[in-house]
Amino acid sequence: MSEQSLDREDTGRALEAAQEKTQRQARRLWQLLIKYSKIDELSSSKEPVHEAPESEQRYSSTALTLLSLVPYLLLGTFIISFFWDFDDLALEAFGYTLQFQGLLRIISVSGLIGFFTNWLAITMLFKPAQKRPILGHGLIPAQKNRIAFRLARAVSEDLINPEIIKKKISESNIISRYREQSTQYVKGIIDDPAFREDLKSWVVAYVDEMIADPEIRGAIAQRILRQIEEAIHDKSFEKVALKAYSFIKGQQMQHIIEEALVRIPTSIESGLDKVDDLLDRLPRKIDDHSEPIEDIVTTLLYKLINQLNVHKLVEENLRNYDEQRISAIIQNATNEQLRYIQYLGAILGLVGGFIIWEPLLSIILLCVIFLTVLGLDQLLYNYYGHSL
């Protein structure tokens, strides 16, 4: 095997040893940074919990409670109508006769039909959650993919998109603020005397471990010697001087270089004060280059945002939800309003029953009541304004 091949093998082994030691020392440095920067505490700190906003009290709990009694009252009225329903009761006024017989059954049946119609319509929105042979499939579960697509498009077009995110970043000046906070944070770490001592110890330990390995030291010396020889290749006087120096020392030049390398850790210890100077200048250097730093961060952040496909992200997440979860999300968000719609169906059915019983008189009374409520609402709105 040639000498050149042996050199390559030695260099390869030295490189592997250097990589292994560097990785080990890098882990030590990372642990050192974690110790003083408290990264574990920062990463484990919980984000503030955002509580759900209180729903507008458009429909008070008292009103819903009272409305929830309407279906039971209608059912009770319907049962009573089998035993008594204004039998043969009539009222005559201004030459107009009102026949009350059958009124209870008319209004109770109409009200119950209105309630159950709305209840059935709302129930069919969410159930059956799984497709059934006869009952079919709930509207929302059946249209899960379509709902996911529409919601994703609405979110990506109107709520969150790259342009909106970049606009908010620009308006909030968040990059500049975080850069200032980061500078203060770094300054707090590097001003810690214990951190500086540990950092210096790490530098010395790293260099000492690398130089102490014979293979690594030999490879470094060999590379230095090769560079020296290349530098003086065309310089006869320097070649003679180098050989003369080796002869006087009674050693090969590589051994001389290796001996010099062994003394490097000691030399580094005496010059570690420069580390303090470097750390002292670091915050000022960051401040001096704040604009380029912010420009670079902004550019990188914008590139990342432009790669963000909000529509795809939202749609894929929604598609991963099963039908029951999609239904539960929508139902929980609108539960109070849906209940109100159910009970309103009973009220409207009840009103419809009165119209069936006595159309003309009921319509006149309804118009009077409607206009009165509308006028009162407008007066209250004008008085209280937007403080309601």
Backbone torsions as a table, in degrees:
resi	resn	phi	psi	omega
1	MET	NA	134.2	-175.7
2	SER	-71.8	161.0	179.3
3	GLU	-64.2	-34.0	-179.9
4	GLN	-65.7	-38.8	178.3
5	SER	-65.8	-40.4	177.7
6	LEU	-62.5	-40.2	178.6
7	ASP	-61.9	-40.8	179.7
8	ARG	-65.2	-40.1	178.4
9	GLU	-64.2	-43.3	178.8
10	ASP	-62.3	-42.4	179.1
11	THR	-63.7	-39.9	179.1
12	GLY	-63.3	-44.1	178.5
13	ARG	-65.1	-40.0	178.9
14	ALA	-64.1	-38.7	179.8
15	LEU	-65.7	-42.1	178.1
16	GLU	-62.8	-42.9	178.8
17	ALA	-63.8	-40.7	179.8
18	ALA	-65.0	-40.8	178.9
19	GLN	-63.6	-42.5	179.9
20	GLU	-63.1	-45.3	-179.7
21	LYS	-67.5	-37.6	179.3
22	THR	-64.6	-42.0	178.1
23	GLN	-62.8	-40.8	179.1
24	ARG	-65.7	-42.5	179.1
25	GLN	-69.6	-31.5	176.9
26	ALA	-64.5	-38.4	176.7
27	ARG	-65.2	-38.3	176.7
28	ARG	-63.9	-41.7	178.5
29	LEU	-64.1	-40.0	178.9
30	TRP	-63.3	-42.5	177.3
31	GLN	-63.3	-35.8	177.3
32	LEU	-64.2	-44.2	179.0
33	LEU	-65.3	-39.9	178.2
34	ILE	-61.8	-40.9	-177.4
35	LYS	-60.2	-44.3	-174.0
36	TYR	-94.3	-24.3	179.6
37	SER	-92.4	-9.2	178.8
38	LYS	55.3	45.6	179.7
39	ILE	-61.7	-36.7	-179.9
40	ASP	-60.4	-41.2	179.8
41	GLU	-67.5	-38.8	179.9
42	LEU	-66.2	-42.4	-177.6
43	SER	-72.5	-27.1	-178.8
44	SER	-90.4	-7.9	179.8
45	SER	-67.7	134.7	-175.7
46	LYS	-84.3	143.1	174.9
47	GLU	-69.6	147.9	177.7
48	PRO	-60.4	136.2	-178.4
49	VAL	-78.4	125.2	178.7
50	HIS	-93.0	111.5	179.9
51	GLU	-77.2	148.7	179.3
52	ALA	-65.2	136.8	179.3
53	PRO	-64.5	147.9	178.8
54	GLU	-67.5	138.1	179.7
55	SER	-71.5	148.5	178.2
56	GLU	-64.5	135.7	-176.8
57	GLN	-83.3	54.4	177.6
58	ARG	-71.4	-34.4	-179.8
59	TYR	-120.6	101.8	-176.6
60	SER	-68.8	156.1	179.6
61	SER	-62.8	-32.1	178.8
62	THR	-65.1	-43.4	179.8
63	ALA	-63.7	-42.3	179.0
64	LEU	-65.3	-37.7	178.4
65	THR	-62.9	-43.6	178.9
66	LEU	-65.9	-42.0	179.5
67	LEU	-65.2	-32.3	-179.6
68	SER	-65.8	-17.9	178.6
69	LEU	-80.9	-18.7	-175.0
70	VAL	-59.0	-48.6	180.0
71	PRO	-58.6	-37.7	179.3
72	TYR	-68.1	-39.2	177.3
73	LEU	-64.3	-40.0	178.4
74	LEU	-65.4	-40.9	178.7
75	LEU	-64.2	-41.9	177.6
76	GLY	-63.4	-40.4	178.4
77	THR	-63.7	-39.5	178.8
78	PHE	-62.4	-41.7	179.0
79	ILE	-66.5	-42.3	179.8
80	ILE	-61.9	-33.7	-176.3
81	SER	-62.1	-19.2	177.1
82	PHE	-74.1	-21.8	-178.0
83	PHE	-105.8	-32.1	178.8
84	TRP	-155.9	130.4	-177.9
85	ASP	-147.0	61.6	-179.1
86	PHE	50.8	49.2	-175.6
87	ASP	-57.6	122.9	176.6
88	ASP	55.5	23.7	-180.0
89	LEU	-92.5	129.2	-180.0
90	ALA	-142.3	155.1	-179.4
91	LEU	-135.2	130.5	-178.0
92	GLU	-116.9	128.6	178.7
93	ALA	-147.7	131.8	180.0
94	PHE	53.5	36.9	177.2
95	GLY	76.5	11.5	-178.3
96	TYR	-117.4	127.1	-175.8
97	THR	-103.1	129.2	176.3
98	LEU	-107.4	121.8	177.3
99	GLN	-96.1	115.8	-176.9
100	PHE	-90.3	-11.6	-177.0
101	GLN	-62.3	129.9	179.8
102	GLY	87.3	-0.9	-177.0
103	LEU	-63.6	-42.7	-177.4
104	LEU	-60.4	-43.0	-177.9
105	ARG	-69.6	-37.5	-179.1
106	ILE	-62.9	-50.8	-175.6
107	ILE	-72.3	-33.6	-179.7
108	SER	-70.1	-43.2	179.4
109	VAL	-65.8	-43.1	179.6
110	SER	-62.5	-43.3	179.2
111	GLY	-64.5	-43.1	179.3
112	LEU	-65.8	-37.8	177.1
113	ILE	-63.2	-43.5	178.1
114	GLY	-61.3	-42.4	-179.6
115	PHE	-66.0	-50.9	-175.8
116	PHE	-69.0	-28.9	176.1
117	THR	-64.2	-47.4	178.7
118	ASN	-66.9	-40.2	178.8
119	TRP	-60.8	-43.6	-179.4
120	LEU	-65.7	-41.4	-179.4
121	ALA	-63.5	-42.9	-179.9
122	ILE	-68.7	-40.6	179.1
123	THR	-63.0	-38.5	-179.4
124	MET	-68.8	-16.1	174.2
125	LEU	-65.9	-34.7	-171.1
126	PHE	-114.0	-21.3	-174.4
127	LYS	-130.8	151.0	-3.3
128	PRO	-68.4	141.9	179.5
129	ALA	-68.7	-34.7	175.7
130	GLN	-108.0	144.1	-176.9
131	LYS	-63.1	130.9	-179.2
132	ARG	-114.0	153.3	-176.5
133	PRO	-60.8	-40.6	-176.4
134	ILE	-107.4	-45.0	-176.0
135	LEU	-74.1	-14.7	177.4
136	GLY	80.1	-145.6	-173.1
137	HIS	-137.8	139.5	176.5
138	GLY	-58.4	148.2	-174.8
139	LEU	-59.8	-48.8	-177.5
140	ILE	-68.5	-47.6	176.0
141	PRO	-59.7	-37.8	-178.6
142	ALA	-68.0	-29.8	-177.7
143	GLN	-104.7	29.0	-175.4
144	LYS	-56.9	-47.9	-178.0
145	ASN	-65.8	-38.5	178.9
146	ARG	-67.3	-41.1	177.7
147	ILE	-63.4	-41.8	178.8
148	ALA	-60.4	-42.9	-180.0
149	PHE	-65.0	-46.0	-177.8
150	ARG	-65.8	-43.0	178.7
151	LEU	-64.1	-42.1	179.8
152	ALA	-62.8	-40.4	179.6
153	ARG	-67.2	-40.6	178.9
154	ALA	-63.7	-42.5	-179.7
155	VAL	-65.7	-46.2	-175.0
156	SER	-72.3	-27.0	-178.2
157	GLU	-91.1	-35.6	-171.0
158	ASP	-114.4	-24.5	-173.4
159	LEU	-107.5	-53.7	-176.9
160	ILE	-133.7	117.4	172.6
161	ASN	-150.1	165.8	-175.8
162	PRO	-53.7	-39.4	-178.1
163	GLU	-66.9	-40.9	179.0
164	ILE	-65.6	-42.4	-179.9
165	ILE	-62.8	-45.9	-179.6
166	LYS	-64.9	-36.3	178.1
167	LYS	-64.6	-43.4	179.5
168	LYS	-65.6	-38.6	178.1
169	ILE	-62.7	-43.3	-179.4
170	SER	-66.6	-43.4	-177.6
171	GLU	-68.7	-35.8	-175.6
172	SER	-80.6	-14.3	-177.8
173	ASN	55.4	34.8	-171.9
174	ILE	-69.4	-34.2	-178.0
175	ILE	-65.6	-42.9	178.9
176	SER	-63.9	-42.6	-179.2
177	ARG	-65.0	-41.9	179.7
178	TYR	-71.0	-30.9	175.9
179	ARG	-65.0	-42.1	177.7
180	GLU	-64.6	-43.0	178.5
181	GLN	-64.1	-38.9	179.6
182	SER	-65.1	-39.4	178.5
183	THR	-62.2	-44.7	178.0
184	GLN	-64.5	-36.6	179.9
185	TYR	-66.2	-45.2	178.4
186	VAL	-63.2	-41.4	-179.9
187	LYS	-61.4	-39.7	179.0
188	GLY	-63.2	-32.7	179.8
189	ILE	-74.8	-50.2	-173.4
190	ILE	-74.2	-15.3	176.1
191	ASP	-81.9	-7.6	179.8
192	ASP	-75.6	117.3	-178.8
193	PRO	-58.5	-36.6	-179.6
194	ALA	-64.4	-38.4	178.0
195	PHE	-63.4	-42.4	-179.2
196	ARG	-63.7	-41.6	179.7
197	GLU	-65.5	-42.9	179.5
198	ASP	-66.4	-36.5	178.8
199	LEU	-65.9	-42.3	177.8
200	LYS	-63.3	-42.1	178.9
201	SER	-62.1	-37.8	179.2
202	TRP	-66.0	-41.7	179.4
203	VAL	-60.4	-47.2	-179.2
204	VAL	-63.9	-43.5	-178.6
205	ALA	-64.1	-38.9	-179.7
206	TYR	-64.9	-49.0	-179.8
207	VAL	-64.5	-42.0	-178.3
208	ASP	-63.3	-41.4	-179.6
209	GLU	-66.4	-38.6	179.8
210	MET	-68.4	-44.8	-176.8
211	ILE	-72.1	-29.9	-177.3
212	ALA	-69.1	-20.2	179.6
213	ASP	-78.4	119.5	-176.5
214	PRO	-59.5	-38.8	-178.5
215	GLU	-66.1	-44.2	-179.9
216	ILE	-67.0	-44.2	-179.5
217	ARG	-62.4	-42.1	179.3
218	GLY	-64.5	-40.0	180.0
219	ALA	-65.9	-39.8	178.6
220	ILE	-64.9	-45.0	179.9
221	ALA	-62.0	-40.7	179.8
222	GLN	-63.9	-40.1	179.3
223	ARG	-67.5	-41.0	178.4
224	ILE	-62.2	-44.3	-180.0
225	LEU	-62.2	-40.4	179.6
226	ARG	-63.8	-40.4	178.9
227	GLN	-67.1	-36.3	176.8
228	ILE	-63.8	-45.0	-179.2
229	GLU	-63.7	-38.9	178.0
230	GLU	-66.7	-35.2	-178.0
231	ALA	-69.5	-32.6	-177.0
232	ILE	-107.5	21.4	-175.9
233	HIS	-57.9	-40.6	-177.3
234	ASP	-102.1	15.8	-176.7
235	LYS	-119.4	99.2	-174.2
236	SER	-65.1	-40.9	-176.5
237	PHE	-63.1	-44.0	-179.8
238	GLU	-64.3	-36.0	178.0
239	LYS	-62.2	-45.9	-179.7
240	VAL	-62.7	-42.4	-179.3
241	ALA	-63.3	-40.1	-179.4
242	LEU	-65.9	-42.6	178.7
243	LYS	-67.2	-37.5	178.4
244	ALA	-63.6	-40.5	179.2
245	TYR	-63.4	-42.4	178.6
246	SER	-63.7	-38.8	-179.2
247	PHE	-66.3	-42.7	-179.1
248	ILE	-64.6	-41.5	179.7
249	LYS	-71.6	-19.6	-180.0
250	GLY	71.9	23.9	-179.2
251	GLN	-137.7	158.8	171.2
252	GLN	-71.4	153.5	-175.6
253	MET	-61.4	-35.4	-179.3
254	GLN	-63.7	-39.9	178.7
255	HIS	-65.0	-36.3	178.1
256	ILE	-63.5	-42.7	179.9
257	ILE	-65.3	-40.3	179.7
258	GLU	-63.3	-39.2	177.2
259	GLU	-62.9	-37.2	177.8
260	ALA	-67.5	-37.3	179.4
261	LEU	-64.8	-35.5	-179.8
262	VAL	-60.7	-29.9	-177.6
263	ARG	-85.6	-1.3	-177.7
264	ILE	-62.1	-47.8	-179.7
265	PRO	-54.5	-40.2	178.6
266	THR	-64.7	-39.6	178.7
267	SER	-66.0	-36.9	-179.9
268	ILE	-65.8	-41.5	-179.2
269	GLU	-57.6	-38.6	-178.7
270	SER	-73.8	-16.5	-178.4
271	GLY	-110.6	15.0	-177.0
272	LEU	-72.6	-11.1	176.8
273	ASP	-61.7	-24.6	178.6
274	LYS	-67.0	-24.2	175.8
275	VAL	-63.4	-40.5	177.5
276	ASP	-61.4	-42.7	178.8
277	ASP	-62.2	-41.2	179.5
278	LEU	-63.6	-44.4	-179.9
279	LEU	-66.8	-35.1	178.6
280	ASP	-66.0	-34.7	-177.8
281	ARG	-83.4	-15.4	-173.1
282	LEU	-59.7	-50.9	179.5
283	PRO	-59.3	-39.4	180.0
284	ARG	-66.4	-38.3	177.6
285	LYS	-63.1	-39.3	178.7
286	ILE	-64.2	-43.8	179.0
287	ASP	-64.6	-39.0	-179.5
288	ASP	-64.7	-29.3	-178.7
289	HIS	-110.0	29.9	-176.2
290	SER	-63.3	-42.9	-177.9
291	GLU	-63.8	-49.0	176.7
292	PRO	-60.5	-37.6	179.2
293	ILE	-62.8	-46.6	-179.8
294	GLU	-64.8	-37.9	178.3
295	ASP	-63.7	-42.1	179.9
296	ILE	-65.0	-46.5	-179.9
297	VAL	-62.1	-42.8	179.7
298	THR	-62.6	-44.0	179.7
299	THR	-62.0	-46.0	179.5
300	LEU	-64.0	-40.4	-179.6
301	LEU	-65.7	-41.3	178.5
302	TYR	-64.9	-38.0	177.1
303	LYS	-63.2	-40.5	177.9
304	LEU	-64.7	-42.5	-179.3
305	ILE	-64.1	-40.1	-179.9
306	ASN	-64.2	-25.1	177.5
307	GLN	-82.8	-8.5	-176.1
308	LEU	-82.3	117.3	178.2
309	ASN	-98.4	90.4	-175.7
310	VAL	-62.7	-42.2	-179.0
311	HIS	-58.0	-48.7	-178.8
312	LYS	-64.9	-40.9	-178.9
313	LEU	-62.1	-48.4	-178.7
314	VAL	-66.8	-44.0	-177.2
315	GLU	-63.8	-43.4	-179.7
316	GLU	-64.0	-40.4	178.9
317	ASN	-64.5	-42.1	179.7
318	LEU	-68.2	-37.0	178.5
319	ARG	-65.0	-28.4	179.4
320	ASN	-73.7	-17.5	176.3
321	TYR	-73.3	143.1	174.7
322	ASP	-79.8	170.9	-174.7
323	GLU	-60.2	-39.4	-177.7
324	GLN	-66.0	-36.5	-178.8
325	ARG	-70.5	-41.0	176.6
326	ILE	-59.6	-45.7	180.0
327	SER	-62.6	-41.2	-178.6
328	ALA	-64.7	-38.4	179.5
329	ILE	-61.3	-48.2	-178.4
330	ILE	-69.2	-41.2	-177.1
331	GLN	-67.1	-40.9	179.9
332	ASN	-66.3	-33.5	-179.0
333	ALA	-74.1	-23.3	-174.3
334	THR	-123.2	16.6	-172.3
335	ASN	-58.5	-46.0	-177.0
336	GLU	-63.8	-42.7	-179.7
337	GLN	-67.4	-37.8	179.4
338	LEU	-66.2	-39.3	176.7
339	ARG	-63.3	-40.6	179.1
340	TYR	-61.5	-40.4	179.3
341	ILE	-63.7	-40.0	178.6
342	GLN	-59.6	-49.7	-177.0
343	TYR	-70.7	-31.4	176.5
344	LEU	-63.7	-33.6	176.0
345	GLY	-60.2	-38.3	178.2
346	ALA	-66.0	-41.2	179.8
347	ILE	-64.6	-45.5	-179.9
348	LEU	-65.3	-37.6	175.9
349	GLY	-63.4	-38.8	177.5
350	LEU	-61.8	-43.8	177.8
351	VAL	-63.3	-41.7	177.6
352	GLY	-60.2	-33.9	177.6
353	GLY	-63.5	-41.1	177.2
354	PHE	-63.5	-37.8	179.1
355	ILE	-65.7	-39.3	177.1
356	ILE	-63.5	-39.5	-177.4
357	TRP	-69.1	-47.8	-178.1
358	GLU	-144.5	86.9	-170.3
359	PRO	-57.6	-55.9	-171.7
360	LEU	-63.3	-51.8	-178.2
361	LEU	-62.7	-40.8	-178.9
362	SER	-65.1	-41.0	-179.5
363	ILE	-65.5	-40.5	178.4
364	ILE	-62.2	-46.9	179.6
365	LEU	-62.9	-40.4	179.4
366	LEU	-63.7	-40.9	178.3
367	CYS	-63.2	-42.2	178.8
368	VAL	-62.8	-45.8	-179.7
369	ILE	-63.7	-43.3	-178.5
370	PHE	-62.6	-46.5	-179.8
371	LEU	-65.4	-36.5	178.5
372	THR	-64.6	-46.5	179.7
373	VAL	-64.1	-41.7	-179.6
374	LEU	-63.7	-43.7	179.0
375	GLY	-65.8	-41.7	178.7
376	LEU	-63.8	-40.2	178.6
377	ASP	-62.4	-41.5	-180.0
378	GLN	-66.6	-39.4	178.3
379	LEU	-63.3	-45.1	179.4
380	LEU	-64.9	-38.1	179.5
381	TYR	-65.5	-42.7	179.1
382	ASN	-65.1	-31.6	-177.1
383	TYR	-78.8	-47.7	-176.0
384	TYR	-89.9	-22.2	179.1
385	GLY	65.2	-141.4	-175.7
386	HIS	-85.2	7.1	178.9
387	SER	-79.8	-5.9	179.8
388	LEU	-65.9	NA	NA
